[in-house]
Amino acid sequence: MTFLELCAYNVVYNGYSYAKIPAILKPKVKENIIALVGAENTELIDQILAS
């Protein structure tokens, strides 16, 4: 598991704030979040990314 995958996992399952992720990593972490929750769950993705 890569660092980016761990960041995404922590945001989705452990309630870590997406805002605390460094800006340079956010695009890749966002891709991993979408992979974890599924692209069809747009409401959940929006809610997670707003945290």
DSSP file (Angstrom, degrees, kcal/mol; ACC not computed):
  #  RESIDUE AA STRUCTURE BP1 BP2  ACC     N-H-->O    O-->H-N    N-H-->O    O-->H-N    TCO  KAPPA ALPHA  PHI   PSI    X-CA   Y-CA   Z-CA
    1    1 A M              0   0    0      0, 0.0     2,-0.1     0, 0.0     0, 0.0   0.000 360.0 360.0 360.0 131.6    0.0    0.0    0.0
    2    2 A T     >  -     0   0    0      1,-0.1     4,-2.2     4,-0.0     5,-0.2  -0.364 360.0-107.3 -85.9 167.6    1.4    3.4   -1.0
    3    3 A F  H  > S+     0   0    0      1,-0.2     4,-2.3     2,-0.2     5,-0.1   0.885 120.8  53.0 -59.9 -40.5    1.4    6.6    1.1
    4    4 A L  H  > S+     0   0    0      1,-0.2     4,-2.3     2,-0.2    -1,-0.2   0.887 108.4  49.7 -65.1 -38.8   -1.3    8.1   -1.2
    5    5 A E  H  > S+     0   0    0      2,-0.2     4,-2.5     1,-0.2    -1,-0.2   0.886 110.1  51.3 -66.3 -38.1   -3.5    5.0   -0.7
    6    6 A L  H  X S+     0   0    0     -4,-2.2     4,-2.5     2,-0.2    -2,-0.2   0.898 109.1  50.7 -64.8 -40.4   -3.0    5.3    3.0
    7    7 A C  H  X S+     0   0    0     -4,-2.3     4,-2.0     2,-0.2    -2,-0.2   0.940 112.2  46.6 -61.1 -47.0   -4.0    9.0    2.9
    8    8 A A  H  X S+     0   0    0     -4,-2.3     4,-2.4     1,-0.2     5,-0.2   0.908 111.7  51.3 -62.4 -42.6   -7.1    8.2    0.9
    9    9 A Y  H  X>S+     0   0    0     -4,-2.5     4,-3.0     1,-0.2     5,-0.6   0.915 109.8  49.8 -61.0 -44.0   -8.0    5.3    3.3
   10   10 A N  H  X5S+     0   0    0     -4,-2.5     6,-2.2     1,-0.2     4,-1.1   0.867 111.2  49.0 -64.7 -36.7   -7.6    7.6    6.3
   11   11 A V  H  <5S+     0   0    0     -4,-2.0     4,-0.4     4,-0.2    -1,-0.2   0.924 119.1  38.0 -67.5 -43.9   -9.9   10.2    4.8
   12   12 A V  H  <5S+     0   0    0     -4,-2.4    -2,-0.2    -5,-0.2    -3,-0.2   0.941 132.1  20.3 -74.7 -48.6  -12.6    7.7    3.9
   13   13 A Y  H  <5S+     0   0    0     -4,-3.0    -3,-0.2    -5,-0.2    -2,-0.1   0.722 127.4  41.1-101.1 -23.3  -12.6    5.3    6.8
   14   14 A N  S  <<S-     0   0    0     -4,-1.1    -3,-0.2    -5,-0.6    -1,-0.1   0.389 101.3-116.4-109.9   3.2  -11.0    7.2    9.7
   15   15 A G        +     0   0    0     -4,-0.4    -4,-0.2     1,-0.2     2,-0.2   0.689  52.4 164.7  74.1  17.6  -12.5   10.6    9.3
   16   16 A Y        -     0   0    0     -6,-2.2     2,-0.3    -9,-0.1    -1,-0.2  -0.480  45.3-105.4 -67.5 139.1   -9.2   12.4    8.5
   17   17 A S    >   -     0   0    0     -2,-0.2     3,-1.1     1,-0.2     4,-0.3  -0.476  16.1-149.2 -72.8 129.0   -9.9   15.8    7.0
   18   18 A Y  G >  S+     0   0    0     30,-0.5     3,-1.4    -2,-0.3    -1,-0.2   0.804  97.0  66.6 -63.9 -29.0   -9.2   16.1    3.3
   19   19 A A  G 3  S+     0   0    0      1,-0.3    -1,-0.2    32,-0.2     4,-0.1   0.757  93.2  59.8 -64.8 -24.4   -8.3   19.7    3.9
   20   20 A K  G <  S+     0   0    0     -3,-1.1    -1,-0.3     2,-0.1    -2,-0.2   0.593  80.6 102.9 -81.3 -10.6   -5.2   18.6    5.8
   21   21 A I  S <  S-     0   0    0     -3,-1.4     5,-0.1    -4,-0.3    -3,-0.0  -0.557  87.9-102.9 -70.8 133.1   -3.8   16.8    2.9
   22   22 A P    >>  -     0   0    0      0, 0.0     3,-1.6     0, 0.0     4,-1.1  -0.298  27.3-121.0 -58.3 141.5   -1.0   18.8    1.2
   23   23 A A  T 34 S+     0   0    0      1,-0.3     3,-0.3     2,-0.2    -2,-0.1   0.811 110.5  59.3 -55.8 -35.1   -2.1   20.5   -2.0
   24   24 A I  T 34 S+     0   0    0      1,-0.2    -1,-0.3     2,-0.1     4,-0.3   0.779 111.1  41.6 -67.2 -25.6    0.5   18.7   -4.1
   25   25 A L  T <> S+     0   0    0     -3,-1.6     4,-2.4     1,-0.1     3,-0.4   0.637  89.6  90.7 -94.9 -16.4   -0.9   15.3   -3.1
   26   26 A K  H  X S+     0   0    0     -4,-1.1     4,-2.8    -3,-0.3     5,-0.2   0.846  81.9  53.7 -54.9 -43.6   -4.6   16.1   -3.3
   27   27 A P  H  > S+     0   0    0      0, 0.0     4,-1.7     0, 0.0    -1,-0.2   0.926 114.5  41.0 -60.2 -42.8   -5.2   15.1   -7.0
   28   28 A K  H  > S+     0   0    0     -3,-0.4     4,-1.9    -4,-0.3    -2,-0.2   0.880 115.1  50.7 -72.2 -37.6   -3.7   11.7   -6.5
   29   29 A V  H  X S+     0   0    0     -4,-2.4     4,-2.4     1,-0.2    -1,-0.2   0.900 108.3  53.8 -64.7 -39.5   -5.4   11.2   -3.1
   30   30 A K  H  X S+     0   0    0     -4,-2.8     4,-2.4    -5,-0.3    -2,-0.2   0.906 106.4  52.1 -60.7 -42.1   -8.7   12.2   -4.7
   31   31 A E  H  X S+     0   0    0     -4,-1.7     4,-1.9     1,-0.2    -1,-0.2   0.907 111.0  47.6 -59.5 -42.3   -8.2    9.5   -7.4
   32   32 A N  H  X S+     0   0    0     -4,-1.9     4,-2.0     2,-0.2    -2,-0.2   0.858 109.3  53.0 -69.4 -35.2   -7.7    6.9   -4.7
   33   33 A I  H  X S+     0   0    0     -4,-2.4     4,-2.4     2,-0.2     5,-0.3   0.929 109.3  49.4 -63.5 -44.8  -10.8    8.1   -2.8
   34   34 A I  H  X S+     0   0    0     -4,-2.4     4,-2.0     1,-0.2    -2,-0.2   0.887 110.5  50.8 -61.8 -39.0  -12.9    7.7   -5.9
   35   35 A A  H  < S+     0   0    0     -4,-1.9    -1,-0.2    -5,-0.2    -2,-0.2   0.869 111.6  48.6 -66.0 -35.9  -11.4    4.2   -6.4
   36   36 A L  H  < S+     0   0    0     -4,-2.0    -2,-0.2     1,-0.2    -1,-0.2   0.920 122.9  28.9 -70.9 -44.4  -12.3    3.3   -2.8
   37   37 A V  H  < S-     0   0    0     -4,-2.4    -2,-0.2    -5,-0.1    -1,-0.2   0.639 115.0-107.1 -95.2 -14.6  -15.9    4.5   -2.8
   38   38 A G    ><  -     0   0    0     -4,-2.0     3,-1.5    -5,-0.3     7,-0.2   0.305  18.9-104.2  94.7 135.7  -16.8    4.0   -6.4
   39   39 A A  T 3  S+     0   0    0      1,-0.3    -1,-0.1    -4,-0.1     3,-0.1   0.721 115.3  64.8 -66.0 -22.6  -17.2    6.7   -9.1
   40   40 A E  T 3  S+     0   0    0      1,-0.2     2,-1.3    -6,-0.1     3,-0.3   0.640  83.3  78.8 -77.7 -12.7  -21.0    6.4   -9.0
   41   41 A N    <>  +     0   0    0     -3,-1.5     4,-2.3     1,-0.2    -1,-0.2  -0.461  53.1 152.8 -91.7  62.6  -21.2    7.6   -5.4
   42   42 A T  H  >  +     0   0    0     -2,-1.3     4,-2.6     1,-0.2    -1,-0.2   0.846  68.1  54.4 -65.2 -35.0  -20.8   11.3   -6.3
   43   43 A E  H  > S+     0   0    0     -3,-0.3     4,-2.1     2,-0.2    -1,-0.2   0.924 110.9  45.6 -64.9 -43.2  -22.7   12.6   -3.2
   44   44 A L  H  > S+     0   0    0      2,-0.2     4,-2.5     1,-0.2    -2,-0.2   0.900 112.4  51.3 -65.8 -41.2  -20.4   10.6   -0.9
   45   45 A I  H  X S+     0   0    0     -4,-2.3     4,-2.7     2,-0.2     5,-0.2   0.931 110.5  48.6 -61.7 -45.8  -17.3   11.8   -2.8
   46   46 A D  H  X S+     0   0    0     -4,-2.6     4,-1.3     1,-0.2    -1,-0.2   0.896 111.7  49.9 -60.8 -40.3  -18.5   15.4   -2.6
   47   47 A Q  H  < S+     0   0    0     -4,-2.1     4,-0.5     2,-0.2    -2,-0.2   0.906 112.5  46.6 -65.6 -42.1  -19.1   15.0    1.2
   48   48 A I  H >< S+     0   0    0     -4,-2.5     3,-1.1     1,-0.2   -30,-0.5   0.919 112.5  49.2 -66.6 -43.9  -15.7   13.5    1.8
   49   49 A L  H 3< S+     0   0    0     -4,-2.7    -1,-0.2     1,-0.3    -2,-0.2   0.725 105.3  59.0 -71.3 -20.4  -13.9   16.1   -0.3
   50   50 A A  T 3<        0   0    0     -4,-1.3    -1,-0.3     1,-0.2    -2,-0.2   0.617 360.0 360.0 -80.5 -12.5  -15.7   18.9    1.6
   51   51 A S    <         0   0    0     -3,-1.1    -1,-0.2    -4,-0.5   -32,-0.2   0.494 360.0 360.0 -75.0 360.0  -14.3   17.7    4.9
